[in-house]
Amino acid sequence: MPIRSMEQDRAEFALTQIEAAHKLSGELPKEIRRHLNGLPALIRMNGLGQALAFFRMKGTGSSHELIYQMVGAWLCAANSKGRIFTEHNDILSAITRSDVQHYMAAQNEALALLEWLKKFAVAILPAAD
């Protein structure tokens, strides 16, 4: 099996997520593109936990929730190469129960993933009118 870098794994995951978002109906793809652009700054200003709590509170089926799920899957899913948290499947549960080292690692990993998500969103998803 060929050796792959973490950047390649992040890029592959992000591309898969954005391709799935592109297939969504209505305004969701445009909203996802727009909200992905602002999330890294929100994380840097408020921290990963507060930024994701804000995205989660926006409600089921929203573009915010879909982005929340993307980041959560990368950081928590059992088959994810970016898995930081092993105890919980929900990112907010994991963050609130983690130590500072895991929290900071997750924040850094989320920011690295978001760079790929943003790049692919700009390349694939439609821009807002």
Secondary structure, DSSP 8 states (H G I E B T S, - for coil): -----HHHHHHHHHHHHHHHHHT--TTHHHHHHHHHHHHHHHHHHH-HHHHHHHHHHT-TTSHHHHHHHHHHHHHH-TT-TT---SS-SSHHHHHHTS-HHHHHHHHHHHHHHHHHHHHHHHHHS----
